[in-house]
Amino acid sequence: MWTPRQDKFSIGRMYFANPNSGERFYLRLLLTVLKGPTSWADLKAFENVRYNTFKEACIARGLLEDDKEWS
């Protein structure tokens, strides 16, 4: 008989995003680091600055060494 696991609470899965997939990759990177974002704007904001792209937000947060790391 199958019984569900009781170890951890899981909301869902996050699929792999290739660095060549552009903004999808940077969005996934932000989602793995940030806790509790409630909007797209929350993901693109850092230290009271709103960035135009997820890539710019990742660079501002120091998640990438430089602009050429994943391009």
PDB file of N, CA, C and O in Angstrom:
ATOM      1  N   MET A   1       0.827  -1.172   0.000  1.00  0.00           N
ATOM      2  CA  MET A   1       0.000   0.000   0.000  1.00  0.00           C
ATOM      3  C   MET A   1       0.880   1.247   0.000  1.00  0.00           C
ATOM      4  O   MET A   1       1.869   1.320   0.728  1.00  0.00           O
ATOM      5  N   TRP A   2       0.508   2.226  -0.824  1.00  0.00           N
ATOM      6  CA  TRP A   2       1.270   3.469  -0.935  1.00  0.00           C
ATOM      7  C   TRP A   2       0.851   4.447   0.149  1.00  0.00           C
ATOM      8  O   TRP A   2      -0.339   4.647   0.395  1.00  0.00           O
ATOM      9  N   THR A   3       1.834   5.051   0.789  1.00  0.00           N
ATOM     10  CA  THR A   3       1.544   6.102   1.766  1.00  0.00           C
ATOM     11  C   THR A   3       2.407   7.319   1.442  1.00  0.00           C
ATOM     12  O   THR A   3       3.578   7.163   1.095  1.00  0.00           O
ATOM     13  N   PRO A   4       1.863   8.507   1.547  1.00  0.00           N
ATOM     14  CA  PRO A   4       2.645   9.707   1.235  1.00  0.00           C
ATOM     15  C   PRO A   4       3.742   9.941   2.267  1.00  0.00           C
ATOM     16  O   PRO A   4       3.614   9.565   3.432  1.00  0.00           O
ATOM     17  N   ARG A   5       4.816  10.566   1.815  1.00  0.00           N
ATOM     18  CA  ARG A   5       5.910  10.905   2.707  1.00  0.00           C
ATOM     19  C   ARG A   5       5.492  11.955   3.714  1.00  0.00           C
ATOM     20  O   ARG A   5       4.669  12.819   3.415  1.00  0.00           O
ATOM     21  N   GLN A   6       6.050  11.884   4.891  1.00  0.00           N
ATOM     22  CA  GLN A   6       5.751  12.853   5.934  1.00  0.00           C
ATOM     23  C   GLN A   6       6.969  13.712   6.276  1.00  0.00           C
ATOM     24  O   GLN A   6       6.912  14.524   7.199  1.00  0.00           O
ATOM     25  N   ASP A   7       8.067  13.541   5.542  1.00  0.00           N
ATOM     26  CA  ASP A   7       9.310  14.233   5.877  1.00  0.00           C
ATOM     27  C   ASP A   7       9.231  15.744   5.709  1.00  0.00           C
ATOM     28  O   ASP A   7       9.431  16.495   6.663  1.00  0.00           O
ATOM     29  N   LYS A   8       8.936  16.182   4.488  1.00  0.00           N
ATOM     30  CA  LYS A   8       9.034  17.599   4.170  1.00  0.00           C
ATOM     31  C   LYS A   8       7.763  18.088   3.497  1.00  0.00           C
ATOM     32  O   LYS A   8       7.010  17.317   2.902  1.00  0.00           O
ATOM     33  N   PHE A   9       7.551  19.376   3.607  1.00  0.00           N
ATOM     34  CA  PHE A   9       6.434  20.008   2.930  1.00  0.00           C
ATOM     35  C   PHE A   9       6.948  20.544   1.597  1.00  0.00           C
ATOM     36  O   PHE A   9       7.921  21.297   1.563  1.00  0.00           O
ATOM     37  N   SER A  10       6.313  20.166   0.525  1.00  0.00           N
ATOM     38  CA  SER A  10       6.747  20.590  -0.800  1.00  0.00           C
ATOM     39  C   SER A  10       5.591  21.240  -1.538  1.00  0.00           C
ATOM     40  O   SER A  10       4.500  20.675  -1.623  1.00  0.00           O
ATOM     41  N   ILE A  11       5.831  22.416  -2.066  1.00  0.00           N
ATOM     42  CA  ILE A  11       4.787  23.121  -2.809  1.00  0.00           C
ATOM     43  C   ILE A  11       4.795  22.694  -4.268  1.00  0.00           C
ATOM     44  O   ILE A  11       3.731  22.500  -4.857  1.00  0.00           O
ATOM     45  N   GLY A  12       5.952  22.545  -4.852  1.00  0.00           N
ATOM     46  CA  GLY A  12       6.021  22.180  -6.261  1.00  0.00           C
ATOM     47  C   GLY A  12       7.443  21.962  -6.711  1.00  0.00           C
ATOM     48  O   GLY A  12       8.363  21.876  -5.899  1.00  0.00           O
ATOM     49  N   ARG A  13       7.612  21.874  -8.008  1.00  0.00           N
ATOM     50  CA  ARG A  13       8.921  21.647  -8.599  1.00  0.00           C
ATOM     51  C   ARG A  13       9.357  22.822  -9.426  1.00  0.00           C
ATOM     52  O   ARG A  13       8.538  23.562  -9.972  1.00  0.00           O
ATOM     53  N   MET A  14      10.652  22.985  -9.512  1.00  0.00           N
ATOM     54  CA  MET A  14      11.191  23.993 -10.402  1.00  0.00           C
ATOM     55  C   MET A  14      12.049  23.263 -11.430  1.00  0.00           C
ATOM     56  O   MET A  14      13.005  22.573 -11.078  1.00  0.00           O
ATOM     57  N   TYR A  15      11.703  23.420 -12.678  1.00  0.00           N
ATOM     58  CA  TYR A  15      12.403  22.723 -13.741  1.00  0.00           C
ATOM     59  C   TYR A  15      13.706  23.415 -14.100  1.00  0.00           C
ATOM     60  O   TYR A  15      13.893  24.603 -13.838  1.00  0.00           O
ATOM     61  N   PHE A  16      14.597  22.652 -14.702  1.00  0.00           N
ATOM     62  CA  PHE A  16      15.891  23.158 -15.127  1.00  0.00           C
ATOM     63  C   PHE A  16      15.723  24.219 -16.201  1.00  0.00           C
ATOM     64  O   PHE A  16      14.850  24.106 -17.062  1.00  0.00           O
ATOM     65  N   ALA A  17      16.551  25.242 -16.151  1.00  0.00           N
ATOM     66  CA  ALA A  17      16.584  26.267 -17.194  1.00  0.00           C
ATOM     67  C   ALA A  17      18.031  26.417 -17.639  1.00  0.00           C
ATOM     68  O   ALA A  17      18.907  26.724 -16.831  1.00  0.00           O
ATOM     69  N   ASN A  18      18.275  26.204 -18.897  1.00  0.00           N
ATOM     70  CA  ASN A  18      19.600  26.328 -19.476  1.00  0.00           C
ATOM     71  C   ASN A  18      20.040  27.790 -19.468  1.00  0.00           C
ATOM     72  O   ASN A  18      19.219  28.669 -19.728  1.00  0.00           O
ATOM     73  N   PRO A  19      21.304  28.077 -19.179  1.00  0.00           N
ATOM     74  CA  PRO A  19      21.775  29.465 -19.220  1.00  0.00           C
ATOM     75  C   PRO A  19      21.551  30.140 -20.576  1.00  0.00           C
ATOM     76  O   PRO A  19      21.462  31.366 -20.649  1.00  0.00           O
ATOM     77  N   ASN A  20      21.461  29.361 -21.629  1.00  0.00           N
ATOM     78  CA  ASN A  20      21.212  29.938 -22.948  1.00  0.00           C
ATOM     79  C   ASN A  20      19.754  30.330 -23.149  1.00  0.00           C
ATOM     80  O   ASN A  20      19.422  30.943 -24.164  1.00  0.00           O
ATOM     81  N   SER A  21      18.878  29.994 -22.210  1.00  0.00           N
ATOM     82  CA  SER A  21      17.458  30.315 -22.366  1.00  0.00           C
ATOM     83  C   SER A  21      17.133  31.748 -21.958  1.00  0.00           C
ATOM     84  O   SER A  21      15.965  32.137 -21.957  1.00  0.00           O
ATOM     85  N   GLY A  22      18.132  32.526 -21.619  1.00  0.00           N
ATOM     86  CA  GLY A  22      17.939  33.956 -21.370  1.00  0.00           C
ATOM     87  C   GLY A  22      17.206  34.265 -20.085  1.00  0.00           C
ATOM     88  O   GLY A  22      17.558  33.764 -19.017  1.00  0.00           O
ATOM     89  N   GLU A  23      16.178  35.098 -20.196  1.00  0.00           N
ATOM     90  CA  GLU A  23      15.460  35.584 -19.022  1.00  0.00           C
ATOM     91  C   GLU A  23      14.866  34.462 -18.176  1.00  0.00           C
ATOM     92  O   GLU A  23      14.739  34.608 -16.960  1.00  0.00           O
ATOM     93  N   ARG A  24      14.505  33.354 -18.797  1.00  0.00           N
ATOM     94  CA  ARG A  24      13.982  32.211 -18.029  1.00  0.00           C
ATOM     95  C   ARG A  24      15.021  31.721 -17.022  1.00  0.00           C
ATOM     96  O   ARG A  24      14.681  31.414 -15.879  1.00  0.00           O
ATOM     97  N   PHE A  25      16.271  31.646 -17.436  1.00  0.00           N
ATOM     98  CA  PHE A  25      17.344  31.214 -16.548  1.00  0.00           C
ATOM     99  C   PHE A  25      17.517  32.186 -15.381  1.00  0.00           C
ATOM    100  O   PHE A  25      17.645  31.766 -14.231  1.00  0.00           O
ATOM    101  N   TYR A  26      17.520  33.483 -15.681  1.00  0.00           N
ATOM    102  CA  TYR A  26      17.715  34.487 -14.634  1.00  0.00           C
ATOM    103  C   TYR A  26      16.527  34.530 -13.680  1.00  0.00           C
ATOM    104  O   TYR A  26      16.704  34.754 -12.483  1.00  0.00           O
ATOM    105  N   LEU A  27      15.332  34.320 -14.193  1.00  0.00           N
ATOM    106  CA  LEU A  27      14.146  34.233 -13.340  1.00  0.00           C
ATOM    107  C   LEU A  27      14.281  33.058 -12.383  1.00  0.00           C
ATOM    108  O   LEU A  27      14.013  33.196 -11.189  1.00  0.00           O
ATOM    109  N   ARG A  28      14.692  31.912 -12.890  1.00  0.00           N
ATOM    110  CA  ARG A  28      14.861  30.728 -12.042  1.00  0.00           C
ATOM    111  C   ARG A  28      15.925  30.976 -10.973  1.00  0.00           C
ATOM    112  O   ARG A  28      15.765  30.575  -9.820  1.00  0.00           O
ATOM    113  N   LEU A  29      17.002  31.633 -11.365  1.00  0.00           N
ATOM    114  CA  LEU A  29      18.072  31.950 -10.421  1.00  0.00           C
ATOM    115  C   LEU A  29      17.551  32.834  -9.287  1.00  0.00           C
ATOM    116  O   LEU A  29      17.861  32.594  -8.120  1.00  0.00           O
ATOM    117  N   LEU A  30      16.774  33.840  -9.623  1.00  0.00           N
ATOM    118  CA  LEU A  30      16.202  34.713  -8.594  1.00  0.00           C
ATOM    119  C   LEU A  30      15.231  33.957  -7.695  1.00  0.00           C
ATOM    120  O   LEU A  30      15.212  34.169  -6.482  1.00  0.00           O
ATOM    121  N   LEU A  31      14.431  33.083  -8.279  1.00  0.00           N
ATOM    122  CA  LEU A  31      13.453  32.335  -7.487  1.00  0.00           C
ATOM    123  C   LEU A  31      14.115  31.370  -6.509  1.00  0.00           C
ATOM    124  O   LEU A  31      13.539  31.058  -5.466  1.00  0.00           O
ATOM    125  N   THR A  32      15.311  30.895  -6.828  1.00  0.00           N
ATOM    126  CA  THR A  32      16.004  29.991  -5.908  1.00  0.00           C
ATOM    127  C   THR A  32      16.651  30.736  -4.748  1.00  0.00           C
ATOM    128  O   THR A  32      16.957  30.131  -3.721  1.00  0.00           O
ATOM    129  N   VAL A  33      16.863  32.041  -4.898  1.00  0.00           N
ATOM    130  CA  VAL A  33      17.557  32.824  -3.877  1.00  0.00           C
ATOM    131  C   VAL A  33      16.599  33.634  -3.008  1.00  0.00           C
ATOM    132  O   VAL A  33      16.776  33.701  -1.791  1.00  0.00           O
ATOM    133  N   LEU A  34      15.601  34.240  -3.612  1.00  0.00           N
ATOM    134  CA  LEU A  34      14.704  35.138  -2.881  1.00  0.00           C
ATOM    135  C   LEU A  34      13.640  34.370  -2.110  1.00  0.00           C
ATOM    136  O   LEU A  34      13.139  33.344  -2.571  1.00  0.00           O
ATOM    137  N   LYS A  35      13.312  34.866  -0.961  1.00  0.00           N
ATOM    138  CA  LYS A  35      12.271  34.264  -0.131  1.00  0.00           C
ATOM    139  C   LYS A  35      11.027  35.142  -0.165  1.00  0.00           C
ATOM    140  O   LYS A  35      11.084  36.316   0.200  1.00  0.00           O
ATOM    141  N   GLY A  36       9.915  34.585  -0.598  1.00  0.00           N
ATOM    142  CA  GLY A  36       8.629  35.257  -0.525  1.00  0.00           C
ATOM    143  C   GLY A  36       8.348  36.405  -1.459  1.00  0.00           C
ATOM    144  O   GLY A  36       7.642  37.332  -1.061  1.00  0.00           O
ATOM    145  N   PRO A  37       8.861  36.405  -2.691  1.00  0.00           N
ATOM    146  CA  PRO A  37       8.471  37.491  -3.601  1.00  0.00           C
ATOM    147  C   PRO A  37       6.987  37.356  -3.940  1.00  0.00           C
ATOM    148  O   PRO A  37       6.482  36.244  -4.098  1.00  0.00           O
ATOM    149  N   THR A  38       6.297  38.481  -4.051  1.00  0.00           N
ATOM    150  CA  THR A  38       4.860  38.433  -4.319  1.00  0.00           C
ATOM    151  C   THR A  38       4.498  38.964  -5.697  1.00  0.00           C
ATOM    152  O   THR A  38       3.332  38.926  -6.088  1.00  0.00           O
ATOM    153  N   SER A  39       5.487  39.461  -6.439  1.00  0.00           N
ATOM    154  CA  SER A  39       5.199  39.974  -7.777  1.00  0.00           C
ATOM    155  C   SER A  39       6.474  39.952  -8.617  1.00  0.00           C
ATOM    156  O   SER A  39       7.576  39.735  -8.114  1.00  0.00           O
ATOM    157  N   TRP A  40       6.279  40.187  -9.924  1.00  0.00           N
ATOM    158  CA  TRP A  40       7.428  40.277 -10.826  1.00  0.00           C
ATOM    159  C   TRP A  40       8.296  41.461 -10.416  1.00  0.00           C
ATOM    160  O   TRP A  40       9.522  41.400 -10.504  1.00  0.00           O
ATOM    161  N   ALA A  41       7.659  42.531  -9.972  1.00  0.00           N
ATOM    162  CA  ALA A  41       8.399  43.724  -9.556  1.00  0.00           C
ATOM    163  C   ALA A  41       9.303  43.425  -8.363  1.00  0.00           C
ATOM    164  O   ALA A  41      10.408  43.960  -8.279  1.00  0.00           O
ATOM    165  N   ASP A  42       8.851  42.581  -7.446  1.00  0.00           N
ATOM    166  CA  ASP A  42       9.686  42.193  -6.302  1.00  0.00           C
ATOM    167  C   ASP A  42      10.952  41.480  -6.762  1.00  0.00           C
ATOM    168  O   ASP A  42      12.024  41.665  -6.186  1.00  0.00           O
ATOM    169  N   LEU A  43      10.821  40.675  -7.794  1.00  0.00           N
ATOM    170  CA  LEU A  43      11.975  39.938  -8.304  1.00  0.00           C
ATOM    171  C   LEU A  43      12.976  40.859  -8.996  1.00  0.00           C
ATOM    172  O   LEU A  43      14.180  40.607  -8.968  1.00  0.00           O
ATOM    173  N   LYS A  44      12.476  41.918  -9.613  1.00  0.00           N
ATOM    174  CA  LYS A  44      13.345  42.833 -10.356  1.00  0.00           C
ATOM    175  C   LYS A  44      13.872  43.981  -9.509  1.00  0.00           C
ATOM    176  O   LYS A  44      14.656  44.790 -10.005  1.00  0.00           O
ATOM    177  N   ALA A  45      13.467  44.078  -8.253  1.00  0.00           N
ATOM    178  CA  ALA A  45      13.890  45.178  -7.383  1.00  0.00           C
ATOM    179  C   ALA A  45      14.978  44.717  -6.421  1.00  0.00           C
ATOM    180  O   ALA A  45      14.965  43.591  -5.924  1.00  0.00           O
ATOM    181  N   PHE A  46      15.923  45.628  -6.175  1.00  0.00           N
ATOM    182  CA  PHE A  46      16.987  45.358  -5.207  1.00  0.00           C
ATOM    183  C   PHE A  46      17.492  46.690  -4.672  1.00  0.00           C
ATOM    184  O   PHE A  46      17.861  47.572  -5.448  1.00  0.00           O
ATOM    185  N   GLU A  47      17.511  46.839  -3.364  1.00  0.00           N
ATOM    186  CA  GLU A  47      17.958  48.063  -2.690  1.00  0.00           C
ATOM    187  C   GLU A  47      17.279  49.302  -3.265  1.00  0.00           C
ATOM    188  O   GLU A  47      17.942  50.274  -3.626  1.00  0.00           O
ATOM    189  N   ASN A  48      15.957  49.255  -3.344  1.00  0.00           N
ATOM    190  CA  ASN A  48      15.118  50.363  -3.810  1.00  0.00           C
ATOM    191  C   ASN A  48      15.384  50.791  -5.249  1.00  0.00           C
ATOM    192  O   ASN A  48      15.080  51.925  -5.621  1.00  0.00           O
ATOM    193  N   VAL A  49      15.940  49.909  -6.055  1.00  0.00           N
ATOM    194  CA  VAL A  49      16.136  50.162  -7.486  1.00  0.00           C
ATOM    195  C   VAL A  49      15.393  49.081  -8.248  1.00  0.00           C
ATOM    196  O   VAL A  49      15.562  47.894  -7.970  1.00  0.00           O
ATOM    197  N   ARG A  50      14.567  49.488  -9.213  1.00  0.00           N
ATOM    198  CA  ARG A  50      13.859  48.523 -10.059  1.00  0.00           C
ATOM    199  C   ARG A  50      14.627  48.363 -11.358  1.00  0.00           C
ATOM    200  O   ARG A  50      14.892  49.335 -12.066  1.00  0.00           O
ATOM    201  N   TYR A  51      14.977  47.134 -11.657  1.00  0.00           N
ATOM    202  CA  TYR A  51      15.708  46.828 -12.881  1.00  0.00           C
ATOM    203  C   TYR A  51      14.736  46.389 -13.961  1.00  0.00           C
ATOM    204  O   TYR A  51      13.656  45.879 -13.666  1.00  0.00           O
ATOM    205  N   ASN A  52      15.124  46.591 -15.221  1.00  0.00           N
ATOM    206  CA  ASN A  52      14.239  46.276 -16.345  1.00  0.00           C
ATOM    207  C   ASN A  52      14.178  44.791 -16.654  1.00  0.00           C
ATOM    208  O   ASN A  52      13.163  44.306 -17.154  1.00  0.00           O
ATOM    209  N   THR A  53      15.244  44.065 -16.366  1.00  0.00           N
ATOM    210  CA  THR A  53      15.291  42.644 -16.697  1.00  0.00           C
ATOM    211  C   THR A  53      15.717  41.834 -15.478  1.00  0.00           C
ATOM    212  O   THR A  53      16.290  42.363 -14.525  1.00  0.00           O
ATOM    213  N   PHE A  54      15.423  40.541 -15.533  1.00  0.00           N
ATOM    214  CA  PHE A  54      15.853  39.640 -14.464  1.00  0.00           C
ATOM    215  C   PHE A  54      17.376  39.529 -14.457  1.00  0.00           C
ATOM    216  O   PHE A  54      17.984  39.383 -13.397  1.00  0.00           O
ATOM    217  N   LYS A  55      17.979  39.596 -15.614  1.00  0.00           N
ATOM    218  CA  LYS A  55      19.440  39.519 -15.714  1.00  0.00           C
ATOM    219  C   LYS A  55      20.092  40.683 -14.970  1.00  0.00           C
ATOM    220  O   LYS A  55      21.044  40.486 -14.215  1.00  0.00           O
ATOM    221  N   GLU A  56      19.579  41.891 -15.184  1.00  0.00           N
ATOM    222  CA  GLU A  56      20.116  43.060 -14.485  1.00  0.00           C
ATOM    223  C   GLU A  56      19.950  42.916 -12.972  1.00  0.00           C
ATOM    224  O   GLU A  56      20.834  43.306 -12.209  1.00  0.00           O
ATOM    225  N   ALA A  57      18.825  42.360 -12.543  1.00  0.00           N
ATOM    226  CA  ALA A  57      18.588  42.154 -11.113  1.00  0.00           C
ATOM    227  C   ALA A  57      19.572  41.137 -10.536  1.00  0.00           C
ATOM    228  O   ALA A  57      20.050  41.305  -9.414  1.00  0.00           O
ATOM    229  N   CYS A  58      19.874  40.091 -11.290  1.00  0.00           N
ATOM    230  CA  CYS A  58      20.850  39.087 -10.837  1.00  0.00           C
ATOM    231  C   CYS A  58      22.232  39.697 -10.702  1.00  0.00           C
ATOM    232  O   CYS A  58      22.943  39.426  -9.734  1.00  0.00           O
ATOM    233  N   ILE A  59      22.615  40.518 -11.664  1.00  0.00           N
ATOM    234  CA  ILE A  59      23.925  41.166 -11.615  1.00  0.00           C
ATOM    235  C   ILE A  59      24.000  42.100 -10.412  1.00  0.00           C
ATOM    236  O   ILE A  59      25.009  42.119  -9.707  1.00  0.00           O
ATOM    237  N   ALA A  60      22.944  42.875 -10.172  1.00  0.00           N
ATOM    238  CA  ALA A  60      22.925  43.806  -9.040  1.00  0.00           C
ATOM    239  C   ALA A  60      23.031  43.067  -7.710  1.00  0.00           C
ATOM    240  O   ALA A  60      23.661  43.569  -6.779  1.00  0.00           O
ATOM    241  N   ARG A  61      22.433  41.898  -7.604  1.00  0.00           N
ATOM    242  CA  ARG A  61      22.473  41.114  -6.367  1.00  0.00           C
ATOM    243  C   ARG A  61      23.788  40.362  -6.196  1.00  0.00           C
ATOM    244  O   ARG A  61      24.030  39.771  -5.143  1.00  0.00           O
ATOM    245  N   GLY A  62      24.639  40.378  -7.216  1.00  0.00           N
ATOM    246  CA  GLY A  62      25.913  39.676  -7.123  1.00  0.00           C
ATOM    247  C   GLY A  62      25.792  38.188  -7.367  1.00  0.00           C
ATOM    248  O   GLY A  62      26.654  37.420  -6.939  1.00  0.00           O
ATOM    249  N   LEU A  63      24.736  37.764  -8.047  1.00  0.00           N
ATOM    250  CA  LEU A  63      24.544  36.343  -8.325  1.00  0.00           C
ATOM    251  C   LEU A  63      25.380  35.870  -9.505  1.00  0.00           C
ATOM    252  O   LEU A  63      25.547  34.667  -9.707  1.00  0.00           O
ATOM    253  N   LEU A  64      25.904  36.802 -10.279  1.00  0.00           N
ATOM    254  CA  LEU A  64      26.767  36.478 -11.416  1.00  0.00           C
ATOM    255  C   LEU A  64      28.101  37.181 -11.224  1.00  0.00           C
ATOM    256  O   LEU A  64      28.154  38.289 -10.689  1.00  0.00           O
ATOM    257  N   GLU A  65      29.155  36.552 -11.652  1.00  0.00           N
ATOM    258  CA  GLU A  65      30.481  37.157 -11.543  1.00  0.00           C
ATOM    259  C   GLU A  65      30.569  38.435 -12.365  1.00  0.00           C
ATOM    260  O   GLU A  65      31.013  39.474 -11.878  1.00  0.00           O
ATOM    261  N   ASP A  66      30.140  38.341 -13.615  1.00  0.00           N
ATOM    262  CA  ASP A  66      30.090  39.510 -14.487  1.00  0.00           C
ATOM    263  C   ASP A  66      29.056  39.257 -15.572  1.00  0.00           C
ATOM    264  O   ASP A  66      28.393  38.219 -15.572  1.00  0.00           O
ATOM    265  N   ASP A  67      28.917  40.184 -16.481  1.00  0.00           N
ATOM    266  CA  ASP A  67      27.884  40.094 -17.512  1.00  0.00           C
ATOM    267  C   ASP A  67      28.139  38.953 -18.492  1.00  0.00           C
ATOM    268  O   ASP A  67      27.209  38.509 -19.165  1.00  0.00           O
ATOM    269  N   LYS A  68      29.369  38.473 -18.589  1.00  0.00           N
ATOM    270  CA  LYS A  68      29.717  37.464 -19.589  1.00  0.00           C
ATOM    271  C   LYS A  68      29.669  36.036 -19.054  1.00  0.00           C
ATOM    272  O   LYS A  68      29.885  35.092 -19.814  1.00  0.00           O
ATOM    273  N   GLU A  69      29.394  35.859 -17.777  1.00  0.00           N
ATOM    274  CA  GLU A  69      29.434  34.518 -17.192  1.00  0.00           C
ATOM    275  C   GLU A  69      28.448  33.571 -17.860  1.00  0.00           C
ATOM    276  O   GLU A  69      28.803  32.424 -18.132  1.00  0.00           O
ATOM    277  N   TRP A  70      27.226  34.008 -18.132  1.00  0.00           N
ATOM    278  CA  TRP A  70      26.211  33.138 -18.712  1.00  0.00           C
ATOM    279  C   TRP A  70      25.738  33.622 -20.073  1.00  0.00           C
ATOM    280  O   TRP A  70      24.644  33.251 -20.499  1.00  0.00           O
ATOM    281  N   SER A  71      26.510  34.424 -20.759  1.00  0.00           N
ATOM    282  CA  SER A  71      26.059  34.867 -22.085  1.00  0.00           C
ATOM    283  C   SER A  71      26.937  34.322 -23.178  1.00  0.00           C
ATOM    284  O   SER A  71      26.700  34.597 -24.355  1.00  0.00           O
TER     285      SER A  71
END
